[in-house]
Amino acid sequence: MHYRVFYLFSRTGESVSSTSAVEMTAKAVCEQLLPRLQSEDDFIGIVDSADNILQILCEPTPDRYWLELPVDAARASYGRYVSFAELSDVVSSLPQVFERSDIPGLEYRPW
């Protein structure tokens, strides 16, 4: 399954904007991008076929990442903290269209 992906890796300065998102499979994201999440400014956005976005942000604490499904209209997101192993599992098993029910343990957080 293919998704559109955007990201920023602050150490290297490498980025792809959301308007220029590149097409990648979940496997490619897991192999090529997830290991590059190393500093707290690093993030990855994955866009599904219905234009839903799954955002992944690197936290300053080792082996801790914030995974969220933003809801712009509500100015909030559904998210949770995950380890790298959990993150890899979630990304490798993403459905064609992201639903909150696909990712257990998400909590509502206003911005």
C-alpha positions as CSV (number, residue, x, y, z in Angstrom):
1,M,0.0,0.0,0.0
2,H,1.3,3.4,-0.9
3,Y,1.0,6.6,1.1
4,R,2.2,10.2,0.6
5,V,4.9,11.1,3.1
6,F,6.5,14.4,4.3
7,Y,9.2,14.8,7.0
8,L,11.8,16.9,8.6
9,F,15.1,15.6,10.0
10,S,16.7,18.6,11.7
11,R,20.2,17.2,12.1
12,T,20.7,16.8,8.3
13,G,18.3,19.5,7.3
14,E,16.6,17.1,5.0
15,S,12.9,17.8,4.5
16,V,9.9,17.2,2.3
17,S,6.9,19.6,2.7
18,S,3.4,18.4,3.0
19,T,2.6,20.0,-0.3
20,S,5.5,18.1,-2.0
21,A,4.9,14.8,-0.2
22,V,6.6,11.7,-1.8
23,E,4.9,8.4,-2.4
24,M,6.2,5.5,-0.2
25,T,5.1,2.2,1.1
26,A,4.7,1.5,4.8
27,K,7.7,-0.9,4.6
28,A,9.8,1.9,3.0
29,V,8.8,4.3,5.8
30,C,9.8,1.7,8.4
31,E,13.1,1.0,6.8
32,Q,14.2,4.3,5.5
33,L,12.6,7.0,7.7
34,L,11.7,5.8,11.2
35,P,15.4,5.1,12.1
36,R,16.2,8.7,11.2
37,L,13.9,10.1,14.0
38,Q,16.7,11.2,16.4
39,S,16.0,14.7,17.7
40,E,13.0,16.4,19.2
41,D,12.4,18.6,16.0
42,D,12.2,15.5,13.8
43,F,8.9,14.4,12.4
44,I,7.2,12.3,9.8
45,G,3.7,12.8,8.3
46,I,2.0,10.0,6.5
47,V,-1.1,10.8,4.4
48,D,-3.6,8.1,3.5
49,S,-5.9,7.8,0.5
50,A,-8.6,9.9,2.2
51,D,-6.1,12.7,3.1
52,N,-6.0,11.7,6.8
53,I,-2.6,12.4,8.4
54,L,-0.7,10.3,10.9
55,Q,2.0,12.4,12.5
56,I,5.1,11.0,14.2
57,L,7.2,13.2,16.4
58,C,10.4,12.4,18.1
59,E,10.5,13.1,21.8
60,P,13.6,14.2,23.8
61,T,13.3,11.1,26.0
62,P,15.1,8.1,24.4
63,D,12.9,5.5,22.7
64,R,9.8,7.7,23.0
65,Y,7.7,9.0,20.1
66,W,4.4,10.9,19.9
67,L,2.0,9.3,17.4
68,E,-1.1,11.3,16.5
69,L,-4.1,11.6,14.2
70,P,-4.8,15.4,14.0
71,V,-8.3,16.7,13.7
72,D,-7.9,20.2,12.4
73,A,-11.5,21.2,12.6
74,A,-11.5,20.4,16.4
75,R,-8.0,21.9,16.9
76,A,-7.0,18.7,18.6
77,S,-5.5,15.3,18.0
78,Y,-5.9,11.7,19.1
79,G,-2.5,10.4,20.1
80,R,-0.3,8.4,22.4
81,Y,3.4,7.9,23.3
82,V,5.0,4.8,21.8
83,S,8.4,3.0,21.8
84,F,10.3,2.5,18.6
85,A,9.1,-1.1,18.5
86,E,5.5,-0.1,18.9
87,L,5.9,2.7,16.3
88,S,7.3,0.2,13.8
89,D,4.4,-2.2,14.4
90,V,1.8,0.5,13.9
91,V,3.4,1.9,10.7
92,S,4.0,-1.5,9.2
93,S,0.3,-2.5,9.6
94,L,-1.3,0.8,8.6
95,P,-4.6,0.4,6.7
96,Q,-5.5,2.2,3.4
97,V,-7.5,4.7,5.4
98,F,-6.5,5.7,9.0
99,E,-9.2,5.3,11.7
100,R,-8.7,6.0,15.4
101,S,-9.8,2.5,16.1
102,D,-6.9,1.1,14.1
103,I,-4.4,2.4,16.8
104,P,-5.3,1.3,20.3
105,G,-4.8,3.6,23.2
106,L,-5.2,7.0,21.5
107,E,-6.3,9.9,23.7
108,Y,-8.0,13.1,22.8
109,R,-5.8,16.2,23.3
110,P,-6.8,19.7,22.4
111,W,-4.1,22.0,21.0
